[in-house]
Amino acid sequence: MPIRVTLPQHLRTLAQVGSEVTIEVEGPITVRSVLDALEDRYPVLRGTIRDHDTLKRRPFLRFFACEEDLSLDPPDTELPDRVRSGAEPLFIVGAIAGGSDELPIADCQLRIANCSLELANWKCDITRPRECEIPTRESRPSRTVKSLSTRALNRHSHKGTEAQRKH
C-alpha cells in the first residue's frame, strides 16, 4: 500500500528528495513498518530517524499523523485510517528544544534583536580589564560594570596586556 511520508529539511537534504515521499509498505501499516520501508528505499536515512541498534526513535524527532503525536506510542501501533489510505501523510518532524510557551515568537525575536544591539554597543577598554561601559536601556549615560573577568577579555584580545596576564 502506498504511504505518504513528510520529512524534515535535514533528512530531505540527506536523502536528496522533496518534502514528501511515497513508499510501498507491506503488511500492517505501523510506524515501524513505514520506517523500515523508508530506510530500505533510502538507505542513507538508516540511523538518522531511529537508533541503529535499538531501533528507538531519535530524541529530536517526532512522529505525527492526523494531528496526533505518535512519538511515544509503541512502534507497532497501527497508523490512522487516513494515513493508511494515503489521504494524509505521516509527518516526521524535527523537535525544537528549549523555549517557553509564555512568550510569543515575535516577542522572543525582539528580545534577541535588542540583546544583539546592546552587545554591539558595549565599549571595552582592554587596558582596564575590569571596567567596561555598557549602555543602559534608558537614554541615561552609560553605567560601568566591574564584573567582567580578565579571562573573557583575554579571549577577545588574543594576547592581552602585561597587566592582564598578572591578574
Phi, psi and omega in degrees: 000133179286128180239136177269135179229129177257129184252152174288162187306315184295328178281329174299315181297316181298316182274352181056054179229172175283190184291335182229138176238153175244128182232153177269129180238129178264147176079201181296141182269098179236170176301318180299313182292325178293315179293323176300313180294321179297315180290330175292319182284324180236081184302335180295342180275352179300128180087352180267329180262321179233154175296140180304314187274310186272341185061022175276149180302139176293146187301326185260026173237144179231152178245129179230145174209133178052045178062024178241140176275115181259005188301324183262358177288154175301142185297342181265010175288133180294143178285158180302155182305320183294331176283317180297329180276349181090003180290326179229151179273164166272124181264127170254116189240136174285124181281154179244128181269152175082189179092181182214143178284348185282331184254129174293156183302318182300321179294318178297317180297321178295318179297319179296317179298318179296318179296318179297318179295318180297316178296323180294336182268000177296137177242111182244140174251109186288349175280344175238078193298338185263003180231125175226141177273120180238122181294143176276169180292327178281173180272022176287167176300160182298149175255158181259131177252128184248024185249008179285139183276151177297322182300317180296319179291325179297326178298325182278331182265000179068301183255326183079172180264170180299320179297323180291321182294332182284335184287000000 
